[in-house]
Amino acid sequence: MVHAQVGFVERLVHFWSNHFCVSAAKGGFVRACAGSFEREAIRPHVLGRFADMLKAVESHPAMLFYLDNAQSFGPHSPAGQRGRRGLNENLAREILELHTLGVNGGYTQADVTSLARIITGWTFAGREGRIGEPGTFVFFQLAHEPGDHTMLGKAYPAGGMDQGEAALTDLARHPSTAGHIATKLARHFVADEPPSGLVDRLSRIFRESDGDLRAMANALIDADESWSAPLSKMRTPEEFVLASIRAIDRMPEDPGGVLGPLYTMGMPLWQPPGPNGWPDTAAVWASPEGMKLRLDVAAAIAGRVKELINPTELLDTIAGEAASTETRQAVARAESRQQGLALLLMSPEFQRR
């Protein structure tokens, strides 16, 4: 992330990793593969098709473990009847509520149950490797609920993994999914209360391009709202730490120099509080306590810089004409260069996205 050549694409990785999040706090397996989840299921698709990312995410062992689909057995499947294990709806519910349609996307509890049945058998091989290479995705036919299933008014004929793939394809193309994704993208990049016109355009592009995420990214760049809206968005703690390291061009030798500040500011790496990810509104991160913690982190980062950086020159480099008179004066009047650097890192120009 620190060495990314295209910052905008890295922001897209940040957005989609939060949209399709897993948490290392779930246990050892997710803790071991949270990084591979982002590398394998998210990064290859941020400028591709939403349907491809959706399939990669929902079939990744990290997601299957995090939302318990590996423990989901069709009640009438051979494995379900033999082992007396039942249906687990966690992944199906979050696919509909968070990953595709959205809370008000028009689905019912019956749709959740149907999707849960459709994706039974989507699991991964354990360390003993009885059903496949350990840690890899496996479609376990013996756990799949047999028969036809109906979701959102459409019947999906009995089958194997193709039944779940067909359901995900339809969810990726659903109008509610287009609106949900468009709203979240506009909220992330433009404003907590995104302009309705921009949301409508992004939603239309999503529908007309069959979920082409590159087309949506280009539309965000071209949108007047992206450049005319007030700078009201707040960098998350992760974005703040990464931006600070990029600004001073000093990567900590000890991983604790990155992981520690993230933990201090309440955003430990790959450990969101729930399946809905980290909040994406300024009010959550701009609390008085949160700003105090950021000040402590900014002071610590400035204190670790051995070769003194000229904060006034750095301000010109990273903010240019956008730097306010107040910020320029505060940095210039600092008692030391390290204090000036800390003030720069805490300035509105640096804290805003």
C-alpha positions in Angstrom: 0.0 0.0 0.0 2.8 2.4 0.9 4.7 1.8 -2.3 1.6 1.8 -4.6 2.3 3.7 -7.8 -1.4 4.5 -8.5 -3.0 5.8 -5.3 -6.5 5.9 -6.8 -6.4 2.2 -7.5 -5.1 1.5 -4.0 -8.1 3.5 -2.7 -10.3 1.1 -4.7 -8.6 -1.8 -3.0 -9.3 -0.2 0.3 -12.9 0.4 -0.5 -13.6 -3.1 -1.8 -11.7 -4.9 0.9 -14.0 -3.1 3.4 -17.1 -3.8 1.3 -16.3 -7.5 1.2 -14.6 -7.7 4.6 -13.3 -10.6 6.7 -11.9 -10.3 10.2 -8.7 -11.9 11.5 -10.3 -11.7 14.9 -12.6 -14.6 13.9 -9.7 -17.1 14.5 -6.5 -18.5 13.4 -7.6 -19.5 9.9 -8.8 -16.1 8.9 -5.8 -14.5 10.7 -3.6 -16.6 8.4 -5.3 -15.9 5.2 -6.8 -12.4 5.5 -3.9 -11.1 3.4 -4.3 -13.7 0.7 -8.0 -12.9 0.6 -7.3 -9.3 -0.3 -4.6 -10.3 -2.7 -6.5 -13.1 -4.5 -10.2 -12.1 -4.3 -10.1 -8.3 -4.3 -7.0 -6.8 -6.0 -7.3 -8.7 -9.4 -10.9 -7.4 -9.8 -11.0 -3.7 -8.7 -11.0 -2.6 -12.4 -12.8 -5.7 -13.6 -16.4 -6.9 -13.4 -18.3 -6.9 -10.2 -19.7 -10.4 -10.9 -16.2 -11.8 -11.1 -15.2 -10.2 -7.8 -18.4 -11.4 -6.2 -17.7 -15.0 -7.2 -14.1 -14.8 -6.1 -15.0 -13.4 -2.7 -17.9 -15.8 -1.9 -15.8 -18.8 -2.8 -12.7 -17.8 -1.0 -11.8 -19.9 2.1 -11.4 -16.8 4.2 -15.0 -15.7 3.6 -16.4 -19.2 3.8 -14.8 -19.6 7.3 -15.6 -16.1 8.5 -19.3 -16.3 7.8 -19.6 -20.0 8.6 -20.6 -21.4 5.3 -18.1 -24.2 5.8 -20.4 -25.3 8.6 -23.6 -25.2 6.5 -25.1 -28.5 5.4 -28.2 -29.0 3.4 -30.7 -30.7 5.8 -31.6 -33.3 3.1 -28.1 -33.7 1.8 -26.3 -37.0 2.5 -23.8 -35.3 4.8 -26.5 -33.3 6.5 -28.6 -36.3 7.3 -25.6 -38.5 8.3 -23.9 -35.8 10.5 -27.1 -34.1 11.8 -25.7 -30.8 10.8 -28.0 -28.0 9.6 -28.2 -25.0 7.5 -26.2 -21.9 8.4 -27.6 -18.6 6.8 -24.8 -16.2 7.8 -23.1 -16.0 4.4 -26.3 -15.9 2.5 -27.7 -13.1 4.6 -24.6 -10.9 4.2 -24.5 -11.6 0.5 -27.9 -10.1 0.1 -27.8 -7.4 2.8 -24.2 -6.2 2.5 -22.5 -7.5 -0.6 -25.2 -7.1 -3.3 -28.8 -5.8 -2.9 -28.5 -3.8 0.3 -30.7 -3.6 3.4 -33.6 -2.3 1.5 -33.0 -4.3 -1.7 -36.3 -6.1 -1.8 -35.4 -9.5 -0.5 -37.2 -11.5 2.2 -36.2 -14.0 4.9 -37.4 -16.8 2.5 -34.8 -15.5 -0.1 -32.1 -15.7 2.6 -33.0 -19.3 3.3 -33.1 -20.2 -0.3 -29.7 -18.7 -1.1 -28.3 -20.5 2.0 -29.6 -23.8 0.5 -28.2 -22.9 -2.9 -24.6 -22.3 -1.6 -24.5 -25.4 0.6 -21.4 -27.4 -0.3 -19.3 -24.3 -0.8 -16.5 -25.0 1.6 -12.7 -25.5 1.8 -10.4 -28.4 2.5 -9.1 -28.7 6.1 -5.5 -29.3 7.1 -6.0 -33.1 6.9 -6.8 -32.7 3.1 -9.5 -35.3 2.9 -11.6 -33.5 0.3 -8.9 -31.5 -1.4 -5.6 -29.6 -1.0 -5.6 -28.0 2.5 -6.8 -24.4 2.5 -8.3 -24.4 -1.0 -11.9 -24.0 -2.1 -13.9 -27.2 -2.6 -17.5 -27.8 -3.8 -18.6 -30.6 -1.5 -21.5 -32.2 -3.4 -22.5 -34.4 -0.4 -23.3 -31.4 1.7 -25.3 -29.6 -1.0 -29.1 -29.3 -0.5 -30.7 -31.2 -3.4 -33.5 -30.0 -5.6 -34.7 -26.8 -7.2 -34.7 -23.5 -5.2 -36.4 -20.2 -5.7 -34.8 -16.9 -4.9 -36.3 -13.4 -5.7 -39.0 -15.1 -7.7 -36.7 -17.1 -9.9 -36.3 -20.8 -9.9 -32.8 -22.3 -10.0 -32.8 -25.9 -11.2 -31.2 -28.6 -9.2 -27.5 -28.9 -9.8 -24.1 -28.5 -8.2 -21.9 -25.5 -7.9 -23.4 -24.0 -11.0 -26.6 -23.4 -9.1 -24.8 -21.0 -6.7 -22.9 -19.4 -9.6 -26.1 -18.6 -11.4 -27.6 -17.1 -8.3 -24.6 -14.8 -7.8 -24.6 -13.8 -11.4 -28.2 -12.7 -11.1 -27.6 -10.8 -7.9 -24.6 -9.0 -9.5 -26.9 -7.7 -12.2 -29.9 -6.8 -10.0 -30.9 -3.1 -10.1 -30.8 -2.9 -6.3 -27.2 -4.0 -6.4 -26.4 -1.2 -8.8 -27.9 1.3 -6.5 -26.3 -0.1 -3.4 -22.8 -0.1 -4.9 -23.2 3.3 -6.5 -24.2 4.8 -3.2 -21.3 3.3 -1.3 -18.8 4.4 -3.9 -20.1 7.9 -4.0 -20.1 8.1 -0.2 -16.5 6.8 0.0 -15.1 9.1 -2.6 -17.2 12.3 -2.5 -19.4 12.9 0.6 -21.1 11.2 3.5 -24.4 12.3 1.9 -23.6 11.6 -1.7 -25.1 13.7 -4.4 -28.2 12.0 -5.8 -27.3 12.9 -9.4 -23.9 11.2 -9.1 -25.4 8.1 -7.5 -28.0 7.8 -10.3 -25.2 8.1 -13.0 -23.0 5.6 -11.3 -26.0 3.2 -10.9 -26.9 3.6 -14.6 -23.3 2.9 -15.7 -23.2 -0.2 -13.5 -26.4 -1.6 -15.1 -25.5 -0.7 -18.7 -21.9 -2.0 -18.5 -22.8 -5.2 -16.7 -20.9 -4.2 -13.6 -17.8 -2.8 -15.2 -15.9 -1.4 -12.3 -13.3 0.4 -14.5 -16.2 2.3 -16.1 -17.5 3.3 -12.7 -14.0 4.4 -11.6 -13.6 6.5 -14.7 -17.1 8.0 -14.1 -16.0 9.0 -10.6 -12.9 10.8 -11.9 -14.9 12.6 -14.6 -17.8 13.6 -12.3 -17.9 17.3 -11.5 -19.2 16.4 -8.0 -15.9 14.7 -7.3 -14.0 17.9 -7.6 -16.5 20.5 -6.5 -17.7 18.9 -3.3 -16.3 20.4 -0.1 -13.4 18.4 1.4 -15.6 16.8 4.1 -14.4 13.2 4.0 -12.0 12.1 6.8 -9.1 9.7 6.3 -9.5 6.5 8.2 -6.7 5.6 10.7 -5.3 3.2 8.1 -5.3 5.9 5.4 -3.8 8.4 7.8 -0.9 6.1 8.7 -0.2 5.1 5.1 -0.4 8.7 3.9 2.0 9.8 6.7 4.6 7.1 5.8 4.3 8.0 2.1 4.7 11.7 2.9 7.9 11.4 5.0 9.2 8.5 2.8 10.3 6.5 5.8 9.0 3.0 6.2 9.3 1.7 9.8 11.7 -1.2 10.0 9.5 -2.8 12.7 6.0 -3.8 11.7 4.9 -2.5 15.1 5.5 1.0 13.7 2.4 0.5 11.5 0.4 -2.1 13.4 0.7 -0.2 16.7 -0.7 3.1 15.6 -3.6 1.3 13.8 -4.5 -0.5 17.0 -4.1 2.7 19.1 -6.6 4.5 16.8 -9.1 1.7 16.9 -8.6 0.2 13.4 -6.4 -2.9 13.8 -5.3 -4.4 10.5 -7.9 -6.7 8.9 -10.1 -6.7 12.0 -13.3 -4.8 11.3 -15.9 -4.8 14.0 -18.4 -6.8 11.9 -19.4 -8.1 8.4 -20.5 -4.5 7.5 -16.9 -3.3 7.7 -15.5 -0.1 9.0 -17.7 3.0 9.1 -17.2 5.3 6.1 -18.5 8.6 7.6 -16.4 11.5 9.0 -18.3 11.7 12.3 -17.1 8.3 13.4 -13.4 9.1 12.9 -13.5 12.8 13.9 -14.5 12.4 17.5 -12.5 14.3 20.2 -10.9 11.2 21.5 -10.1 10.0 18.0 -8.4 13.3 17.2 -6.4 13.2 20.4 -5.1 9.7 19.5 -4.2 10.9 16.0 -2.3 13.8 17.5 -0.3 11.3 19.6 0.4 9.2 16.5 1.4 12.2 14.5 3.8 13.3 17.2 5.3 9.8 17.4 5.8 9.6 13.7 7.5 13.0 13.6 9.6 12.0 16.6 11.0 9.0 14.7 12.3 11.0 11.7 16.0 11.0 12.2 16.9 13.1 9.1 15.0 16.3 9.8 12.4 17.1 7.1 11.6 20.7 6.3 7.9 20.7 7.0 7.3 23.9 5.1 8.7 22.4 1.9 6.8 19.2 2.5 3.6 21.1 2.9 4.2 22.7 -0.5 4.8 19.3 -2.0 1.8 17.5 -0.7 -0.8 20.3 -0.6 0.5 23.1 -2.9 -2.0 25.9 -3.3 -4.6 24.0 -1.3 -2.7 24.7 1.9 -4.5 27.4 3.9 -2.9 30.5 5.4 -3.6 29.1 8.9 -1.8 25.9 8.2 1.2 27.6 6.6 1.5 29.9 9.6 1.2 27.0 12.2 3.8 24.9 10.5 6.2 27.9 10.0 5.9 29.1 13.6 6.5 25.7 15.1 9.2 25.5 17.8 11.0 22.7 15.9 10.9 20.9 12.6 9.6 17.8 14.3 6.7 19.8 15.9 6.1 21.4 12.5 5.9 18.0 10.9 3.4 16.8 13.6 1.3 19.9 12.9 1.4 19.3 9.2 0.2 15.7 9.7 -2.7 16.9 11.8 -3.7 19.7 9.5 -7.1 19.7 7.8 -5.4 19.4 4.4 -3.7 16.2 5.5 -6.6 14.7 7.5 -9.1 15.1 4.6 -9.2 12.7 1.8 
